[in-house]
Structures are given as C-alpha cells and as structure tokens.
Amino acid sequence: MSELKKLRHAFSKILAKEGKLLKIMGAEGGDTLKNETKLEELRGRKKETLASLAEAEMEAADKKVKPRRSGGAGGRMMMPQEYSKRTLYKPKTN
C-alpha cells in the first residue's frame, strides 16, 4: 500500500473513532472526563494525520506534473485548418 493510501486509511479510522466516541459521550452514564481526554488525544492525532496527508498529496501532485513541450501539435489531433499552416499538407490551388 502506498504512503498516501495508508494515510487516507488512518485518517478515516480516526474519523470513525471520533464519531464512536462522540456517540458514547452523548449517551447517558459513562465517564465523560475519561472520554473527553480520549477525544482531545484523538483530535490531536487527527490534526497530525491531516497535515501528513496534505503534505503527501502535495508531493504526489508535484511528481505528476510534467513540463510541457513548446511548439508543435503537442500530441493532439490537428484540425484540417491547421494542416495548411504546416508543410505536411498543402492544398492544391488551380
């Protein structure tokens, strides 16, 4: 699994744990002080993971960007009007 996938997976697990903890805290009874402490720790981990994920996505985006070649058709299909601009095709004139 790539680093980006691992970070996304970890982030989704943290979100699920946070939701679960909030449900427990919303229910009657239970130790809210203990759960609040857990929630604060979880939110700290969430911030760290989100920062790491953003950094990894930026690095991945930088790797995908390739410099463009200047001039020419650049690998795209040329329209018939463009053929006459090049020496490849010269229309017959009578």
N, C-alpha and C positions, 0 to 999 in steps of 0.2 A: 504494500500500500504506500502511496506517495505521501510525502510530508503534508501536503495540502489536504488530502483525504483524511489523514489521521487527525489533523487539527479540526476539520469540519465535524468529524465524528465526535471528538472530545467536546466540542462546543455544544453539539446537540444533546449529548449526555448531560452536560452541566445544566442546560435549559430544562431538561426533563426532571432532574433532581430538584432544581429550584421550584418548579411547578408543584412537585410532590410535597416538598417542604412547606410551601405556602398553603396547600390543602390541609396538611396536618395542623398548621398553626391556626387555620380558620375553624377547625373543628373544636368542639367543646372538650375541656380537660387537656391533660398533657402538660409538659414542661415547656412553656413558651420562652423562658430565658435561654434554655439549652438550645432550642430551635432557632432563636434569633442569632445566637453565636454561630451556629452552623450556617445560617443564611448569610451572615456577613462574610464568613470564610469562603463560602460558595460564590458570592458576588465578586470577591477579590480574585478568585481563580478565573471567573468568567471574564473579568477585565483583562487579565494577563493573556488568556487564550484568545480573546478577540483581537488584542494587539498583535499577537504572534500570527494569527490568521490573516490579518490585514497586511502584515509585512510579507508573508509568504505569497499572498495573492499578487502583491506589487512586483515581487521578484519574478513570479511566473509570467506576469504580463510583460515585463521587460524582456524576458527571454523570447517571447513570441513575436515581438516587434522586429521586423527586418527592414533595413534601409531600402528605400525604393530606388530603382534604376531610373535614370533620367533619359528622356528621348525614346523614340520608337513607340510601338504599339503597346509595349509592356505586357505582352501575353494575352491581350484581349482581342476579340474579334473586331476587325475593321469594318466600317460601313462602306458601301460602294462609293460614296462621295470621297472617302479618304484614299481610295485606290489611285485616283487621278493625281493626288498630291505626291505620290511616290513614283519611283521609276519602275516599279514592278509591273504596273499596268498603265498602258497609255491607250486611251480610246482612239479609234480611227476617226479621222476627220476627212470629209470629202469636199 
